[in-house]
Amino acid sequence: MRLIISVILCILFPWVSTYIVSNYFTKDVLERRAATQSEDDLRMLELGIKNMLDDIMYTSNYIQFDSNMSQLLKTHKLIDADSTNVKQKIALNYIHISNELSGITDLLMPLYITIMFKNDLYYTNYSPIDFNPLEFKEKPWFKKLDNLSFYQTYWLGAHPTYIKSERDTYPYLITIGRRIQSAYSSNSYLIISLKENEIKKLFSQYQSEKRVKFYLTNKDGDIYSSLNTDEVGTTLPYDVANNDYQIVDYEEEKHLLVSYPVSYSDWRLVSLVPYKDTIGSINMVTRTTILIQGGFLVLFLIGLIMLVREFTKPITRLHQVTKAIKQGDLTARIPLSGSNDVAQLGQSFNHMLDTIEEMIEQIKVKEEAKRNAELEMLQAQINPHFLFNVLNAIRLKIKMDGNAGSASLIYSLSALLRMTINRNNAFISLEEEVTIVKHYVDLMNFRHQHDVELEIDVSDTASSIEVPRFFLQPVIENAIIHGKNNRKVTIRIMANEQSKNQLELIVTDNGKGMDAATLERLQEKVFKSNSNTFIKSNQSFNGIGVQNVYQRMKLIYGEEFQMTIDSIEGEGTTLTLHIPVDRGE
């Protein structure tokens, strides 16, 4: 199975990686290519819009700077509105201005031209019945014209048409405004409007069969022209001032957004192309190609897996035999024949199983003989309890013969020996520990001709508290060996329960003591040595000294155990042990 999985991974992983990497890089290239195509379309659109704006600017500059127009406008400005024949003068001047403008307006697209003078006189190429041009003065943008120089133009953008008769047909206009330079009177104003529908026609020429959407907006995304008239006046929620292409969500579908600047103003041309229409079809071809390759790979993989399974059948049989052997069936064998590598491996494995069976039989025979020898050895050993019983018998015989002292010594030795060998319980009561110390002192007095007196002052509650076995004997031994002087040695053991959680044990001797320097070295050795170091004392009864007693108690009780050593030279030494009553289990 591991081989099959490896084969699958080795084939599928490169294929999937190729698909992902190819799709990623292809996608990026296609996006940029689609963005370039959209930008080319917008560039062509911008040329068309620029021609329209050129017509507006040409008309505006002609009215502003042509000498004949300037003379006609001057005449119109000088008409006295209170004169008796004012209407005839205005009508006559209208005819002259219209004739003058017809030379250029006939060649350009239809524009609405309004020239306004301070004396409330005006000229328009549309009927005042459709719109009274004096209403322009009430528009909030009209006052901005006064802040412009004679060479500046105010681009109003798209707004609802002011021509009443065309509101249903051409609902929006795109308007510019500027001041007209005059040396004979106060400011005059020129307002030129273009039907938004003219730009819409231009959009429709480039839309073809694509679902592309074109917009004319300002830098903030306010729509001035669109194929959908209802969208004019709304705002695109995108950063149309960004010169790089963007992938945006529009009408619950991903679109490629590209924007392009428009001449004469800060307006932008924006195209929104459905993402699927731009690169979806090419991606589909790429995906189809890769999927076809994947299909052939799957067929190849199936054939390869079948071959692998055929080649690995002997290994599967070998695995089944090993499982049977693991479950205890040593008679299982591999039924393989031939001279190939797996068959030779199976024959070697069968031979190994035969050898193992023979070795197991030999081990069984040897183990049986070993057990019999051990049984005979155990039967030949002397039971330690036999020694205790013999010592007790000797003690009774000596006591009956009247030698009570020798009987007492044998009893002490027997009791101490029993306590030393019997270590089934690591903790005993303090009373039993003191009893062991008594036996030990009696034997030391007999063996070394000491005259050591042991005083016991242990409260009843302290006697029943459990303490570690043989923790007190090394302390007493140290007091006997190192504390002897010219006078009789007296060792006093005092114990009481200070509280419910702590036992205080004090061991005092009246030996020779030690000076301050010696005491400091002893404390350094006992309290600051490595707890992992076990120092054996040849003079100790069971091989542990005061230092190891301290380490042992620390290991058992932790930081709750405390021990202090005090000594005065010539007066004696005192050890104080504070033992927790509840030891950590």
C-alpha positions, 0 to 999 in steps of 0.5 A, spaced: 500 500 500 505 504 501 508 503 494 501 504 491 500 511 495 507 513 493 506 511 485 500 515 486 503 521 489 509 521 484 504 522 478 498 526 481 503 531 485 506 533 479 500 534 475 496 538 480 502 542 481 503 543 473 495 545 473 496 550 479 502 553 477 500 553 469 493 556 471 496 561 476 501 564 471 496 563 465 491 567 469 495 573 470 498 573 463 490 573 460 488 578 465 494 583 463 492 581 455 485 583 457 486 589 460 491 591 454 485 590 450 480 594 454 485 599 454 485 600 447 478 600 446 478 606 451 483 609 447 479 609 441 473 611 445 477 617 448 479 619 441 471 619 439 470 623 445 476 628 444 473 630 437 466 631 441 470 636 446 474 639 441 468 641 437 465 644 444 472 647 445 473 650 438 466 653 438 467 656 445 474 659 442 471 661 436 465 665 440 471 668 445 476 670 440 473 671 433 473 678 431 467 678 427 463 675 433 466 679 438 464 685 434 457 682 434 457 681 441 459 688 443 453 690 439 449 686 443 451 688 449 450 695 447 443 695 446 439 699 450 433 695 453 429 701 455 429 703 447 423 703 443 426 699 438 429 694 442 426 688 440 428 690 432 435 691 434 435 684 438 432 680 432 437 683 427 443 682 432 440 675 433 440 674 425 447 676 424 450 672 430 446 666 427 449 667 421 456 668 423 455 661 427 452 657 422 459 657 418 461 652 424 455 649 427 453 646 421 459 643 420 459 640 427 455 636 432 449 639 434 450 643 440 446 648 445 449 655 445 447 660 450 451 667 451 448 671 457 450 679 458 449 683 464 444 687 462 439 680 462 440 680 454 442 673 451 443 669 445 441 662 444 440 657 438 434 654 441 427 657 443 427 661 449 420 657 450 424 651 451 428 654 457 429 661 459 437 662 459 436 667 465 435 661 470 442 659 469 443 664 474 440 661 479 444 654 478 449 653 484 455 652 479 453 659 475 457 663 481 463 659 480 464 662 473 466 669 476 472 666 479 475 663 472 480 667 468 478 668 460 482 662 458 479 657 463 473 652 462 468 650 467 466 642 466 460 641 469 459 634 467 452 630 466 446 633 468 438 633 467 437 637 460 434 644 461 430 643 454 423 641 456 421 639 449 427 634 449 427 631 456 424 624 454 428 623 448 435 626 451 434 626 458 441 628 460 446 634 457 454 635 458 455 642 459 461 647 460 461 654 462 466 660 461 467 667 461 467 671 455 472 677 455 470 684 454 473 691 454 466 695 453 462 692 459 462 687 465 462 680 464 459 676 459 458 668 459 458 662 454 454 656 456 455 650 451 451 643 452 452 637 448 447 631 448 449 625 453 446 621 447 452 622 443 457 619 447 452 613 448 452 612 441 459 612 441 459 607 446 454 602 443 459 602 437 465 599 441 460 594 445 459 589 439 457 583 442 460 583 448 457 584 455 462 590 456 460 596 459 463 603 458 462 609 462 464 616 462 465 619 469 469 624 473 475 622 478 470 620 484 466 615 479 460 619 478 457 617 472 456 622 466 454 617 461 452 610 460 449 605 455 444 604 461 440 611 462 438 610 469 445 609 471 447 616 469 448 620 476 449 614 480 456 613 482 461 607 481 463 604 488 471 603 485 477 607 485 476 609 477 482 614 478 487 608 479 491 607 472 492 599 473 486 594 472 482 591 477 478 585 479 471 587 482 465 585 484 459 588 479 452 585 479 454 579 483 459 577 478 467 578 477 469 584 472 475 586 469 475 594 471 480 598 466 480 606 466 483 611 462 483 619 462 479 624 458 482 630 455 481 637 457 478 635 464 479 630 470 474 625 467 475 618 466 473 613 461 471 606 465 470 599 462 467 593 466 468 587 462 465 580 465 471 576 467 469 570 464 468 573 457 475 576 458 479 569 460 474 564 462 474 561 455 481 561 454 482 558 461 476 553 459 481 551 454 487 550 458 483 546 464 480 542 458 487 540 456 490 539 463 484 534 464 485 530 458 492 529 460 489 528 467 485 522 464 491 519 460 495 519 467 489 516 471 489 510 466 496 509 466 496 510 474 491 504 474 495 500 469 501 501 474 497 500 480 495 493 477 502 491 475 505 493 482 499 489 486 502 483 481 509 484 483 507 485 490 503 479 492 509 475 494 510 480 499 503 480 501 504 473 503 510 474 507 506 479 511 501 475 512 506 469 514 509 474 519 502 476 522 501 469 523 508 468 527 507 474 531 500 471 533 504 465 536 503 460 530 511 458 529 508 453 524 506 458 518 511 458 512 511 462 505 508 458 499 513 461 494 517 457 489 522 460 483 528 463 483 526 471 483 529 475 489 522 475 493 522 467 492 529 467 495 527 471 501 521 467 502 526 461 502 531 464 507 525 466 511 522 459 512 529 456 513 530 462 519 523 459 522 526 452 522 532 454 526 528 458 531 524 453 532 530 448 534 533 454 538 526 454 542 527 447 543 534 447 546 532 453 550 526 450 553 531 444 555 536 449 558 531 453 562 528 446 565 535 444 567 537 451 570 530 451 574 532 444 577 539 447 579 536 453 582 531 449 586 537 445 588 541 451 590 535 454 594 534 447 598 541 447 600 541 455 603 540 456 610 534 459 612 536 466 616 530 465 620 534 458 622 540 463 625 535 467 629 532 461 632 539 458 634 541 465 637 535 465 641 536 458 643 543 460 645 541 466 649 536 462 653 541 456 655 546 462 657 540 465 661 538 459 664 546 458 666 545 464 670 549 469 665 544 474 664 549 479 661 551 475 655 544 473 654 542 480 653 548 481 648 545 476 644 538 478 644 541 485 642 545 482 636 539 478 634 534 483 634 539 488 631 540 483 625 533 481 624 531 489 623 537 489 618 535 483 614 528 484 614 527 490 610 519 489 608 517 496 611 521 502 610 518 506 615 517 504 622 515 507 629 519 512 632 519 507 638 522 501 634 527 506 632 529 508 639 529 500 641 534 499 635 538 504 637 538 501 645 540 495 642 546 498 638 549 502 644 549 496 648 553 492 643 558 498 642 559 498 649 560 491 649 565 491 643 569 497 644 569 497 652 565 504 651 561 507 657 555 510 653 549 512 657 543 513 653 537 517 656 530 517 652 525 522 653 520 521 647 513 523 648 507 518 647 504 521 641 511 522 638 513 514 639 507 512 634 509 517 629 512 513 623 520 515 621 524 512 616 528 505 618 535 506 621 535 514 620 537 515 627 543 509 628 548 513 624 547 519 628 548 515 635 554 512 632 557 519 630 556 521 637 559 515 640 565 515 635 567 522 635 564 525 641 568 521 646 572 524 651 575 523 658 569 523 661 563 518 661 559 520 654 551 521 655 547 521 649 540 524 650 534 523 645 528 528 646 522 527 641 516 531 641 510 533 636 511 540 636 504 541 631 500 536 628 504 536 622 512 536 625 516 532 629 522 535 633 527 530 634 534 532 638 540 528 639 545 531 644 551 529 647 556 531 652 562 529 648 568 533 646 565 538 641 568 542 635 571 549 634 567 554 629 572 552 623 571 545 624 563 546 625 563 550 619 566 545 615 562 539 617 556 543 615 559 545 608 560 537 607 553 535 610 548 541 607 551 543 601 554 536 598 551 534 591 545 529 593 546 524 588 553 523 591 553 517 596 559 517 601 560 510 604 563 510 611 567 504 613 565 505 620 558 505 620 554 499 621 550 499 615 554 504 610 551 510 611 553 517 615 550 523 617 551 526 611 547 521 607 542 521 613 541 528 611 540 526 603 536 521 605 531 525 609 531 530 604 529 525 598 523 523 602 520 529 605 523 534 600 524 541 603 519 540 609 525 537 612 530 541 616 536 539 620 541 543 624 548 542 627 550 546 633 557 544 637 561 548 643 568 545 643 569 541 650 561 541 651 558 537 646 554 537 640 547 537 638 543 535 632 536 538 631 531 534 626 524 537 624 521 531 621 514 532 617 509 528 620 505 527 613 511 524 608 509 525 601 507 518 598 
